[in-house]
Amino acid sequence: MTDCGCEKAKTDLEEFLHNELDATESADIREHLAGCADCESEHHVGRVLTDAVQRACKEKAPEDLRDHVLASLRAIQSTT
């Protein structure tokens, strides 16, 4: 494996976070992150954001809020 460098690591970080790289590219990114505090910090931020978005997508709005939003949308649609 060859250290991929910061530019490559940062370019491929999104795909790395979503496990979209092949095994060799992933290993290169992991190796780079292990030795580069700046890129590891970006990876950490990306991981935290990805986890937060995934959790938010699993949550449902309270029933009364959903009803209110739908009623508001219907009211807007009926005036156009």
Backbone bond lengths (Angstrom), bond angles and torsions (degrees), N, CA, C in turn:
res aa  C-N    CA-C-N  psi(-1)  N-CA   C-N-CA  omega(-1)  CA-C   N-CA-C  phi
1 M - - - 1.449 - - 1.521 109.43 -
2 T 1.304 114.06 147.86 1.453 120.43 179.28 1.515 108.53 -120.15
3 D 1.332 116.09 138.06 1.465 119.55 176.89 1.517 107.96 -59.87
4 C 1.320 116.60 125.82 1.462 120.33 -173.59 1.521 113.02 -79.61
5 G 1.317 119.96 -20.04 1.456 122.06 -179.02 1.510 112.26 89.24
6 C 1.327 114.99 158.81 1.467 121.37 -175.65 1.526 113.02 -62.63
7 E 1.312 117.28 -43.76 1.465 119.56 -176.55 1.523 110.63 -60.32
8 K 1.315 117.45 -47.31 1.465 121.45 179.39 1.520 110.48 -65.80
9 A 1.325 117.35 -43.66 1.466 120.80 -179.27 1.525 110.87 -59.63
10 K 1.324 116.72 -45.79 1.468 120.11 -178.48 1.528 111.55 -70.23
11 T 1.324 116.75 -34.41 1.463 120.69 178.30 1.525 110.80 -65.19
12 D 1.339 116.42 -39.54 1.459 121.36 -174.96 1.525 113.53 -96.35
13 L 1.317 117.97 5.41 1.459 120.67 -173.94 1.525 112.93 -60.61
14 E 1.302 118.22 -42.36 1.470 120.97 -178.95 1.530 110.51 -61.22
15 E 1.324 116.76 -46.70 1.458 120.43 178.78 1.529 110.75 -64.69
16 F 1.333 116.94 -37.06 1.460 121.01 177.60 1.524 110.48 -62.65
17 L 1.332 116.73 -44.26 1.467 121.02 -179.75 1.526 112.26 -60.75
18 H 1.316 117.03 -29.84 1.471 121.63 -177.13 1.522 112.16 -102.76
19 N 1.333 116.31 14.76 1.471 121.77 178.35 1.527 112.55 54.84
20 E 1.329 116.19 42.91 1.454 121.42 -177.96 1.530 113.29 -104.95
21 L 1.327 117.65 6.07 1.464 121.65 178.85 1.522 109.39 -100.11
22 D 1.327 116.03 154.76 1.462 118.19 175.69 1.531 109.19 -71.57
23 A 1.319 116.19 170.98 1.466 121.91 -173.04 1.524 112.33 -59.71
24 T 1.330 117.32 -40.86 1.462 120.60 -178.66 1.518 111.23 -66.37
25 E 1.336 116.62 -46.67 1.471 120.21 179.44 1.525 110.74 -63.30
26 S 1.329 117.13 -41.44 1.465 120.44 178.81 1.526 111.04 -62.15
27 A 1.318 116.12 -42.83 1.468 120.12 179.01 1.523 110.83 -63.16
28 D 1.340 117.04 -39.71 1.463 120.52 178.08 1.523 111.26 -63.35
29 I 1.332 116.37 -43.05 1.471 120.43 179.23 1.532 109.58 -64.57
30 R 1.349 117.02 -45.99 1.470 120.47 179.07 1.529 110.95 -58.22
31 E 1.317 116.47 -43.51 1.466 121.10 179.16 1.524 110.37 -61.51
32 H 1.317 116.44 -43.15 1.464 119.73 179.79 1.528 110.70 -65.52
33 L 1.328 117.10 -45.56 1.465 120.62 -178.88 1.525 111.67 -60.05
34 A 1.320 116.55 -34.05 1.466 120.61 -179.50 1.523 112.19 -64.98
35 G 1.331 117.00 -24.83 1.453 119.43 -177.88 1.513 115.85 -113.59
36 C 1.329 117.43 4.61 1.466 120.35 -175.88 1.529 109.42 -129.91
37 A 1.311 115.93 105.70 1.468 120.72 -177.21 1.521 112.08 -62.85
38 D 1.335 117.88 -36.34 1.463 120.97 -178.96 1.528 110.88 -64.84
39 C 1.308 117.03 -48.27 1.469 120.46 179.95 1.526 111.02 -69.10
40 E 1.336 117.18 -36.95 1.464 120.17 177.31 1.521 110.11 -62.71
41 S 1.327 117.10 -37.37 1.463 121.21 177.48 1.529 110.55 -63.71
42 E 1.320 117.08 -43.54 1.476 120.06 176.95 1.512 110.56 -63.51
43 H 1.318 116.76 -40.24 1.464 120.85 177.96 1.523 110.47 -61.33
44 H 1.333 116.59 -42.64 1.468 120.71 179.05 1.533 110.96 -60.92
45 V 1.318 116.97 -45.53 1.472 121.05 178.52 1.528 109.73 -61.16
46 G 1.314 116.59 -45.17 1.465 120.54 178.77 1.510 112.12 -61.02
47 R 1.328 117.05 -41.04 1.471 121.69 179.61 1.529 110.51 -64.76
48 V 1.333 116.37 -44.56 1.472 120.81 179.85 1.529 109.91 -61.93
49 L 1.324 117.34 -45.59 1.466 120.67 179.54 1.527 111.68 -64.59
50 T 1.322 116.67 -43.49 1.467 120.69 179.16 1.524 110.46 -61.06
51 D 1.321 116.99 -44.59 1.467 120.96 178.65 1.525 111.37 -62.42
52 A 1.326 117.09 -41.79 1.467 120.93 -179.81 1.521 111.14 -64.39
53 V 1.319 117.22 -42.46 1.467 120.66 179.01 1.526 110.29 -65.60
54 Q 1.323 117.53 -42.26 1.459 120.24 178.98 1.518 111.44 -62.35
55 R 1.336 117.45 -41.30 1.465 120.42 177.42 1.522 110.69 -64.81
56 A 1.328 116.93 -42.89 1.466 120.76 -178.01 1.523 111.20 -63.82
57 C 1.305 117.00 -33.61 1.469 120.40 -179.29 1.521 111.87 -72.05
58 K 1.311 117.93 -17.98 1.464 121.73 179.84 1.526 111.94 -89.88
59 E 1.315 116.22 -17.59 1.458 119.85 -176.96 1.523 110.62 -84.80
60 K 1.325 116.04 147.80 1.458 121.29 176.89 1.519 109.17 -110.15
61 A 1.303 114.73 145.80 1.464 119.48 175.52 1.531 108.23 -70.58
62 P 1.324 116.91 152.26 1.467 119.64 175.68 1.527 110.29 -58.18
63 E 1.303 116.04 146.43 1.472 122.06 -175.96 1.529 112.55 -55.11
64 D 1.334 117.79 -43.93 1.462 119.60 -178.54 1.526 111.64 -66.66
65 L 1.327 118.17 -33.78 1.460 120.78 176.66 1.523 110.19 -67.81
66 R 1.320 116.97 -44.72 1.467 120.13 178.52 1.524 110.73 -60.17
67 D 1.340 116.93 -43.02 1.463 120.75 178.73 1.523 111.02 -61.42
68 H 1.325 116.96 -42.19 1.463 121.89 -179.47 1.529 110.49 -64.51
69 V 1.324 116.95 -44.96 1.464 120.92 -179.97 1.525 110.05 -63.59
70 L 1.319 117.43 -45.37 1.467 120.26 179.09 1.526 111.69 -62.42
71 A 1.312 117.30 -40.75 1.462 120.70 178.07 1.523 110.72 -63.82
72 S 1.305 116.77 -41.41 1.469 120.77 177.55 1.514 111.64 -63.45
73 L 1.327 117.01 -42.29 1.460 119.96 178.30 1.528 111.49 -64.38
74 R 1.308 116.15 -41.13 1.478 119.61 177.86 1.518 111.57 -63.11
75 A 1.325 116.53 -39.18 1.467 120.84 178.85 1.525 110.15 -64.57
76 I 1.298 116.87 -42.03 1.469 120.85 178.93 1.525 110.14 -65.29
77 Q 1.325 116.83 -43.52 1.460 121.03 -179.53 1.522 112.19 -63.91
78 S 1.325 117.32 -34.61 1.466 120.30 -177.63 1.528 112.02 -72.73
79 T 1.333 117.99 -17.45 1.467 120.66 179.68 1.513 112.76 -94.84
80 T 1.328 116.99 -3.80 1.472 118.93 -179.10 1.498 112.03 -102.88
